[in-house]
Amino acid sequence: MRYFKRRWDEPRDDEHEGWGGSVWLFEADEDLNVTRQLLIYDSGATLKYDESLLDDEYGGLTDQPLELKDYARYEITPAEFEAAWNAARPVNG
């Protein structure tokens, strides 16, 4: 597995726009298909997606493989991902 953490400064384009920008963390398999995804918004709102929750009213698990050219510089350790995943208290969980 590989792990990535990337920031987006653009807010959502829906009724949760006030959540602000976000940090996205991904766990991806060897083909860069996302298996777990964590979104942490500036407001503190958090969303988690994996095989047990693929999508909901807030969004969903990325259904396209990540492009390594776009994510290679954002790679993080498994421990960093797991710490964030385990600490998260999602609004959709």
Secondary structure, 3 states (H helix, E strand, C coil): CEEEEEEECCCCCCCCHHHCCEEEEEEECCCCCEEEEEEEECCCCEEEEECCECEECCEECCCCCCCHHHHHHHEECHHHHHHHHHHCCCCCC
